[in-house]
Amino acid sequence: WLLTFIGSSVGYANGEGHVPPPWAHAISVLAGMAIADLSRFIAFAPSDGPARNERMLAFFSAGDYDEAWVDAHHLFKSGYRVEPGFLETLRAASGRNE
C-alpha cells in the first residue's frame, strides 16, 4: 500500500513533476522509508526487477531523479520493462533526455 500511495502521488504532480506543498512532507517521509526498505532488499536480491522498479518510483517521489535514473538504467540492462509513461514523466522532471 505504501508504494501504491507513493506511485499515485505522481498523478498529483504539477507540470514540473513536483508534488504540491500539502503532500510534500508526507511523500518525502514515505518515500524515504520505502527507499531504505527496498535498498536492504535489493542488497540481497540485486536482480529483483519489481523491487528495483518500486525503488525507482520512490526515488522519483522523493525528488531524487538521479537515483531514479540509476535504477531505470539497471532495469533497462536487465531487460525489465519500465513503463514508458513514467519515463516521460521522469525525463520532464529531471530535465534529462535518456
Summary of the structure (lengths in Angstrom):
residues: 98
radius of gyration: 12.6
end to end distance: 29.6
largest distance: 36.8
contacts: 273
relative contact order: 0.16
helix: 74%
strand: 0%
